[in-house]
Amino acid sequence: PLKVVSISVVLLVASLPIAMQAVCTSTLAIGAQKLARRQALVCRLSAIEDLASMDVLCSDKTGTLTMNRLSIGSRAFVLDPEVVSESELLLFAALAAKRGGGEQDAIDRCLCEEIYQRGLGQAFLAFDMSMFVAFNPVVKRTEALVEASASNSAAAGAAEACPSLHAWLGRKVMVMKGAPQLVLEACKDSERARCAPAVHAAVDEFARRGFRVIGVARALCPPGGLVAGAGGSLSPSGGSALEGPHIDWEFMGVVPLLDIPRHDTRTTIQKARELGVEVKMVTGDQLPVARETARDLGLGSSIHGASTFSLPPSLPSDSPMVIQLWDAVAGANAFAEVFPMHKHRIIHILQRCGRRVGMMTGDGVNDAPALVASDVGIAVSGASDAARAAADIVLTSEGLSVIIEAIARARMIFERIRNYCIFRIASTAHLLFFFFFTMMFVNPMALSKMDSLPPFFSLPAPCLVLIVLLNYGCIVTMPYDKVQPSKRPSVWNMKEVVLIAALLGFISCASSIGLLIGGLTVLDPESSLYKHVWAGFFHLPLLSYEELQSAMHLTISLKLFLTLLAARTRGPFWERRPAKSVMAACAFAFLVSTFFAASPAVKLMLMGREKRVVSHSALPPIVVVAVWLYCLIWFLVADTAKVLLIRGMKVRGLDVHQVPEFTSSFWQVGSPADTEIDASPRHRGEASSRPTPSLLTSGLAPDLTQTLSEALGGGTPHATGIAGKSPVKQPRGSLAHQSTAAGSPRPSDLSGFTQRASTASGAPAPFGGAASEGASPAAAVFLGGACSGRPMEDAGGSRDSSDAV
């Protein structure tokens, strides 16, 4: 009874997937570590599996698909050119911008740079800001209260260039910039009626040419003063609304802004489609701007605006209007003029359609619900603290190209876990069914005609323990194995996993049972099998029962480790070389098992435990070689059967895995260094005269490119690193391409300037300030402003007001 109990306990331990949690967790953790080196921080390990199965990526436009380096690409539209000059329009637009360099978004930074390039830096400094309301995705505008003394020489000099500026000196002035339609709504009815036709015509013309636009308005401060209203706007003290009759806003004009698509975005989108991931652009820009951007990026022509979502809330889910909305969202290539609540609804509809959705956004705190609702929430570089906390993956580099590598790594991790499951099921089936069948139906005494043998076959418990330990030693190396990422989203197909594992397990089990039955038969020297095959054809010596036990121990061990080599590929086992760690673990297991079988270890284990006389158990070398050849032959049979089964499943549509047909260069996203941005007149109307910033190359990590190159049978590809880019998040307030006029202060001279009154963010920030140095990538991302001295994001604010425009 004790012998049966010991064998049962060992088999129970061998059959339980004790290492599954450790293998899966370590595989995900190692993959997350590699993603972190490539500037993608994983906040939730299970998000890697979700990323591998993602088939729709909803991406924000600003800063992700585009450069987020805005420029004044054309002459601004001034409503009354005889009253307001273009320089004055840009000056008041800059006065409505945040002056803290590290806190500036792309629009504020662009306007401030333009002011200094036009020689209006001193006039800009002459206006002191006493109140500021940051951008709010709900109202889509920023507002400020400024004042310049009439005796200020800088302001007086600017008034000579801008004659209408005299009337605003020495008085408190309210300035506003934002989405033109919302700025118009803040004006009085008479002003709106006067300006609306011309403004809408200018906005449509700029949008048709691919420009984003912002409207600018100004007004005198009411006598009672202002307060920061709860709706994200400045309101007269006393409780009146901003749009009320107390503020007489003057609409000045429209400023066109150009946001150029990234050099690698179009290629990245094409590669994402080849990987089975559909990219949908989600932007707050106007519909014509979104349509032009989608055309440039090759996204498609199905663009829907926010009006698509305007349905009565009481409609049932099976109503024709709701079904039509679902079809429109599922087939859309981009969404324009969306608010954060629309992003959440887009994700919900796509999930109801059975899609695995990733949301790549996060420049505002209101994007957090959409990130939480998505299957994979990806916070872009420079996202708000709330968005980072809600995201599953946080990117520390700008752009979309890092997603290709993240998807590849996620699918490789998925394949490693999948291979482990196949091997684990196959090895467990081999062990359990072999010992169940042999202990229940194989009688050594009857087959060998030897009465001294036990009534059922078994191996000593220490032999089983050694098999289990070596098996686990090979299993723990599987997170480091080389695999091929699937060319389609990776999803669990348990029918495929079970069929492949069952085939490998039962072929190994059947061949082991066949060898045992034959081995018990040849223990009898008078049997025909011994005379004609064992000794007559192969010239093998007569074995004892203990030697047969050693031979079966070697057979079971070899087949388990060979099954690992067969389970890790979908084609022949030689199509992909194992990782060095896997090869070392298997080689060690082979050597230990072979040495164990060639030594008298079984005899030592049985001495004192068996009532019968124990013979020598060390296998002769020729028998060891014969066992090795037997196992290798059946290994080739099992591997061939596996390949045929997978091909049959592909024909019947049961297999979801496809071996990639890409070359190693497919995974490299980037362009040669110092590639200039295209500034064709078609896209801009008027080419900008300022120098265009050069682009940095980006590529995959050398370890990934090496792995993919070897997996695809090619040489080592050239992997270009991200030149000049640190994993630490860099400040966004640097001013480039400065060409200040004589006597005009440079932006760098403003480092000591601070706002004299509290801003909406709650703390002043120096113009041109920089983040602290030496911070780790994780600290720079997750601590955000804590490591750079900047305040937390305002509850209604955003890092980039351009989403609204």
ChimeraX attribute file (.defattr): number of C-alpha atoms within 10 A of each C-alpha:
attribute: neighborCount
match mode: 1-to-1
recipient: residues
	/A:1	6
	/A:2	7
	/A:3	12
	/A:4	10
	/A:5	11
	/A:6	14
	/A:7	20
	/A:8	14
	/A:9	13
	/A:10	16
	/A:11	19
	/A:12	13
	/A:13	14
	/A:14	22
	/A:15	18
	/A:16	11
	/A:17	14
	/A:18	11
	/A:19	13
	/A:20	16
	/A:21	10
	/A:22	13
	/A:23	20
	/A:24	21
	/A:25	16
	/A:26	17
	/A:27	23
	/A:28	25
	/A:29	19
	/A:30	14
	/A:31	22
	/A:32	25
	/A:33	13
	/A:34	19
	/A:35	22
	/A:36	20
	/A:37	12
	/A:38	21
	/A:39	22
	/A:40	27
	/A:41	23
	/A:42	23
	/A:43	19
	/A:44	14
	/A:45	16
	/A:46	15
	/A:47	21
	/A:48	28
	/A:49	20
	/A:50	24
	/A:51	29
	/A:52	26
	/A:53	26
	/A:54	24
	/A:55	21
	/A:56	24
	/A:57	25
	/A:58	25
	/A:59	21
	/A:60	25
	/A:61	29
	/A:62	27
	/A:63	25
	/A:64	22
	/A:65	27
	/A:66	23
	/A:67	21
	/A:68	23
	/A:69	20
	/A:70	22
	/A:71	22
	/A:72	26
	/A:73	23
	/A:74	17
	/A:75	14
	/A:76	21
	/A:77	22
	/A:78	24
	/A:79	20
	/A:80	13
	/A:81	12
	/A:82	9
	/A:83	13
	/A:84	17
	/A:85	22
	/A:86	19
	/A:87	19
	/A:88	22
	/A:89	25
	/A:90	24
	/A:91	23
	/A:92	24
	/A:93	30
	/A:94	25
	/A:95	29
	/A:96	28
	/A:97	26
	/A:98	28
	/A:99	25
	/A:100	23
	/A:101	24
	/A:102	24
	/A:103	28
	/A:104	24
	/A:105	25
	/A:106	22
	/A:107	25
	/A:108	26
	/A:109	27
	/A:110	21
	/A:111	24
	/A:112	25
	/A:113	24
	/A:114	23
	/A:115	23
	/A:116	23
	/A:117	18
	/A:118	15
	/A:119	20
	/A:120	26
	/A:121	24
	/A:122	19
	/A:123	21
	/A:124	20
	/A:125	16
	/A:126	21
	/A:127	21
	/A:128	18
	/A:129	25
	/A:130	15
	/A:131	20
	/A:132	27
	/A:133	25
	/A:134	26
	/A:135	30
	/A:136	25
	/A:137	25
	/A:138	15
	/A:139	16
	/A:140	25
	/A:141	27
	/A:142	27
	/A:143	27
	/A:144	24
	/A:145	24
	/A:146	22
	/A:147	18
	/A:148	22
	/A:149	17
	/A:150	17
	/A:151	10
	/A:152	14
	/A:153	13
	/A:154	20
	/A:155	24
	/A:156	20
	/A:157	13
	/A:158	22
	/A:159	19
	/A:160	11
	/A:161	13
	/A:162	19
	/A:163	15
	/A:164	15
	/A:165	18
	/A:166	14
	/A:167	10
	/A:168	17
	/A:169	20
	/A:170	15
	/A:171	14
	/A:172	22
	/A:173	21
	/A:174	26
	/A:175	25
	/A:176	29
	/A:177	30
	/A:178	28
	/A:179	25
	/A:180	25
	/A:181	17
	/A:182	17
	/A:183	24
	/A:184	24
	/A:185	13
	/A:186	22
	/A:187	24
	/A:188	18
	/A:189	13
	/A:190	8
	/A:191	16
	/A:192	19
	/A:193	12
	/A:194	13
	/A:195	19
	/A:196	16
	/A:197	10
	/A:198	15
	/A:199	23
	/A:200	14
	/A:201	11
	/A:202	21
	/A:203	24
	/A:204	18
	/A:205	13
	/A:206	25
	/A:207	21
	/A:208	17
	/A:209	18
	/A:210	26
	/A:211	31
	/A:212	28
	/A:213	28
	/A:214	27
	/A:215	26
	/A:216	30
	/A:217	26
	/A:218	25
	/A:219	18
	/A:220	17
	/A:221	22
	/A:222	16
	/A:223	10
	/A:224	10
	/A:225	12
	/A:226	20
	/A:227	14
	/A:228	17
	/A:229	16
	/A:230	9
	/A:231	13
	/A:232	23
	/A:233	23
	/A:234	24
	/A:235	23
	/A:236	20
	/A:237	15
	/A:238	10
	/A:239	10
	/A:240	14
	/A:241	17
	/A:242	20
	/A:243	19
	/A:244	13
	/A:245	13
	/A:246	16
	/A:247	21
	/A:248	19
	/A:249	25
	/A:250	21
	/A:251	27
	/A:252	26
	/A:253	27
	/A:254	30
	/A:255	28
	/A:256	23
	/A:257	26
	/A:258	23
	/A:259	24
	/A:260	24
	/A:261	24
	/A:262	22
	/A:263	23
	/A:264	20
	/A:265	22
	/A:266	19
	/A:267	17
	/A:268	25
	/A:269	22
	/A:270	17
	/A:271	18
	/A:272	22
	/A:273	16
	/A:274	13
	/A:275	19
	/A:276	18
	/A:277	24
	/A:278	20
	/A:279	21
	/A:280	25
	/A:281	24
	/A:282	31
	/A:283	28
	/A:284	26
	/A:285	25
	/A:286	25
	/A:287	22
	/A:288	22
	/A:289	24
	/A:290	29
	/A:291	25
	/A:292	18
	/A:293	24
	/A:294	24
	/A:295	12
	/A:296	16
	/A:297	21
	/A:298	15
	/A:299	21
	/A:300	15
	/A:301	14
	/A:302	14
	/A:303	22
	/A:304	22
	/A:305	19
	/A:306	15
	/A:307	10
	/A:308	13
	/A:309	17
	/A:310	8
	/A:311	11
	/A:312	9
	/A:313	6
	/A:314	6
	/A:315	11
	/A:316	11
	/A:317	10
	/A:318	9
	/A:319	9
	/A:320	11
	/A:321	14
	/A:322	17
	/A:323	14
	/A:324	13
	/A:325	16
	/A:326	20
	/A:327	14
	/A:328	16
	/A:329	24
	/A:330	17
	/A:331	14
	/A:332	18
	/A:333	22
	/A:334	27
	/A:335	29
	/A:336	24
	/A:337	20
	/A:338	23
	/A:339	19
	/A:340	20
	/A:341	13
	/A:342	17
	/A:343	24
	/A:344	19
	/A:345	15
	/A:346	23
	/A:347	25
	/A:348	17
	/A:349	18
	/A:350	19
	/A:351	17
	/A:352	11
	/A:353	13
	/A:354	8
	/A:355	17
	/A:356	22
	/A:357	26
	/A:358	27
	/A:359	29
	/A:360	29
	/A:361	32
	/A:362	32
	/A:363	28
	/A:364	27
	/A:365	24
	/A:366	23
	/A:367	27
	/A:368	24
	/A:369	19
	/A:370	27
	/A:371	28
	/A:372	18
	/A:373	20
	/A:374	25
	/A:375	22
	/A:376	27
	/A:377	31
	/A:378	33
	/A:379	30
	/A:380	28
	/A:381	23
	/A:382	27
	/A:383	27
	/A:384	30
	/A:385	23
	/A:386	22
	/A:387	27
	/A:388	29
	/A:389	18
	/A:390	22
	/A:391	32
	/A:392	26
	/A:393	28
	/A:394	29
	/A:395	28
	/A:396	26
	/A:397	22
	/A:398	19
	/A:399	24
	/A:400	24
	/A:401	27
	/A:402	22
	/A:403	18
	/A:404	21
	/A:405	21
	/A:406	24
	/A:407	25
	/A:408	21
	/A:409	23
	/A:410	27
	/A:411	28
	/A:412	25
	/A:413	29
	/A:414	28
	/A:415	24
	/A:416	25
	/A:417	21
	/A:418	21
	/A:419	24
	/A:420	22
	/A:421	20
	/A:422	26
	/A:423	27
	/A:424	27
	/A:425	19
	/A:426	28
	/A:427	27
	/A:428	21
	/A:429	20
	/A:430	26
	/A:431	21
	/A:432	15
	/A:433	16
	/A:434	22
	/A:435	21
	/A:436	11
	/A:437	14
	/A:438	17
	/A:439	15
	/A:440	12
	/A:441	11
	/A:442	19
	/A:443	18
	/A:444	25
	/A:445	17
	/A:446	13
	/A:447	17
	/A:448	22
	/A:449	16
	/A:450	14
	/A:451	10
	/A:452	13
	/A:453	15
	/A:454	14
	/A:455	14
	/A:456	14
	/A:457	20
	/A:458	17
	/A:459	16
	/A:460	17
	/A:461	19
	/A:462	15
	/A:463	22
	/A:464	20
	/A:465	16
	/A:466	17
	/A:467	23
	/A:468	18
	/A:469	14
	/A:470	20
	/A:471	21
	/A:472	17
	/A:473	16
	/A:474	21
	/A:475	22
	/A:476	20
	/A:477	20
	/A:478	25
	/A:479	27
	/A:480	18
	/A:481	21
	/A:482	24
	/A:483	26
	/A:484	24
	/A:485	26
	/A:486	23
	/A:487	21
	/A:488	22
	/A:489	23
	/A:490	26
	/A:491	16
	/A:492	13
	/A:493	13
	/A:494	12
	/A:495	11
	/A:496	18
	/A:497	19
	/A:498	15
	/A:499	17
	/A:500	22
	/A:501	25
	/A:502	20
	/A:503	18
	/A:504	30
	/A:505	27
	/A:506	19
	/A:507	20
	/A:508	29
	/A:509	25
	/A:510	16
	/A:511	19
	/A:512	22
	/A:513	19
	/A:514	11
	/A:515	19
	/A:516	22
	/A:517	17
	/A:518	16
	/A:519	26
	/A:520	24
	/A:521	21
	/A:522	25
	/A:523	21
	/A:524	19
	/A:525	15
	/A:526	12
	/A:527	15
	/A:528	14
	/A:529	17
	/A:530	23
	/A:531	15
	/A:532	12
	/A:533	13
	/A:534	19
	/A:535	16
	/A:536	12
	/A:537	10
	/A:538	13
	/A:539	14
	/A:540	15
	/A:541	14
	/A:542	16
	/A:543	23
	/A:544	20
	/A:545	22
	/A:546	21
	/A:547	25
	/A:548	23
	/A:549	26
	/A:550	28
	/A:551	29
	/A:552	21
	/A:553	23
	/A:554	26
	/A:555	24
	/A:556	23
	/A:557	25
	/A:558	23
	/A:559	26
	/A:560	28
	/A:561	22
	/A:562	22
	/A:563	25
	/A:564	25
	/A:565	23
	/A:566	24
	/A:567	25
	/A:568	24
	/A:569	23
	/A:570	22
	/A:571	18
	/A:572	18
	/A:573	22
	/A:574	10
	/A:575	13
	/A:576	19
	/A:577	17
	/A:578	20
	/A:579	16
	/A:580	13
	/A:581	16
	/A:582	23
	/A:583	16
	/A:584	14
	/A:585	20
	/A:586	24
	/A:587	14
	/A:588	15
	/A:589	22
	/A:590	18
	/A:591	12
	/A:592	17
	/A:593	23
	/A:594	24
	/A:595	16
	/A:596	20
	/A:597	27
	/A:598	21
	/A:599	18
	/A:600	18
	/A:601	18
	/A:602	25
	/A:603	19
	/A:604	13
	/A:605	14
	/A:606	18
	/A:607	13
	/A:608	11
	/A:609	10
	/A:610	10
	/A:611	9
	/A:612	12
	/A:613	10
	/A:614	17
	/A:615	16
	/A:616	17
	/A:617	24
	/A:618	24
	/A:619	26
	/A:620	17
	/A:621	12
	/A:622	13
	/A:623	20
	/A:624	20
	/A:625	13
	/A:626	15
	/A:627	19
	/A:628	17
	/A:629	12
	/A:630	16
	/A:631	23
	/A:632	15
	/A:633	12
	/A:634	18
	/A:635	24
	/A:636	15
	/A:637	14
	/A:638	21
	/A:639	25
	/A:640	15
	/A:641	17
	/A:642	24
	/A:643	18
	/A:644	15
	/A:645	18
	/A:646	19
	/A:647	16
	/A:648	13
	/A:649	15
	/A:650	14
	/A:651	10
	/A:652	9
	/A:653	9
	/A:654	14
	/A:655	17
	/A:656	16
	/A:657	20
	/A:658	14
	/A:659	14
	/A:660	14
	/A:661	10
	/A:662	13
	/A:663	15
	/A:664	22
	/A:665	16
	/A:666	14
	/A:667	22
	/A:668	22
	/A:669	23
	/A:670	22
	/A:671	15
	/A:672	11
	/A:673	14
	/A:674	11
	/A:675	14
	/A:676	14
	/A:677	16
	/A:678	11
	/A:679	15
	/A:680	11
	/A:681	12
	/A:682	10
	/A:683	19
	/A:684	20
	/A:685	16
	/A:686	14
	/A:687	14
	/A:688	17
	/A:689	8
	/A:690	13
	/A:691	10
	/A:692	15
	/A:693	13
	/A:694	11
	/A:695	19
	/A:696	18
	/A:697	20
	/A:698	21
	/A:699	22
	/A:700	24
	/A:701	18
	/A:702	15
	/A:703	11
	/A:704	18
	/A:705	23
	/A:706	19
	/A:707	19
	/A:708	26
	/A:709	19
	/A:710	20
	/A:711	21
	/A:712	18
	/A:713	14
	/A:714	13
	/A:715	13
	/A:716	14
	/A:717	18
	/A:718	14
	/A:719	20
	/A:720	18
	/A:721	16
	/A:722	18
	/A:723	12
	/A:724	7
	/A:725	13
	/A:726	12
	/A:727	20
	/A:728	20
	/A:729	26
	/A:730	20
	/A:731	17
	/A:732	19
	/A:733	22
	/A:734	17
	/A:735	17
	/A:736	12
	/A:737	12
	/A:738	14
	/A:739	15
	/A:740	19
	/A:741	14
	/A:742	8
	/A:743	9
	/A:744	17
	/A:745	16
	/A:746	19
	/A:747	19
	/A:748	13
	/A:749	10
	/A:750	17
	/A:751	15
	/A:752	11
	/A:753	15
	/A:754	16
	/A:755	19
	/A:756	11
	/A:757	14
	/A:758	13
	/A:759	19
	/A:760	21
	/A:761	19
	/A:762	13
	/A:763	14
	/A:764	19
	/A:765	25
	/A:766	19
	/A:767	25
	/A:768	24
	/A:769	22
	/A:770	20
	/A:771	21
	/A:772	16
	/A:773	12
	/A:774	10
	/A:775	16
	/A:776	12
	/A:777	19
	/A:778	18
	/A:779	15
	/A:780	22
	/A:781	25
	/A:782	18
	/A:783	16
	/A:784	22
	/A:785	20
	/A:786	15
	/A:787	18
	/A:788	19
	/A:789	15
	/A:790	21
	/A:791	16
	/A:792	16
	/A:793	22
	/A:794	20
	/A:795	15
	/A:796	20
	/A:797	24
	/A:798	25
	/A:799	23
	/A:800	26
	/A:801	28
	/A:802	30
	/A:803	27
	/A:804	27
	/A:805	24
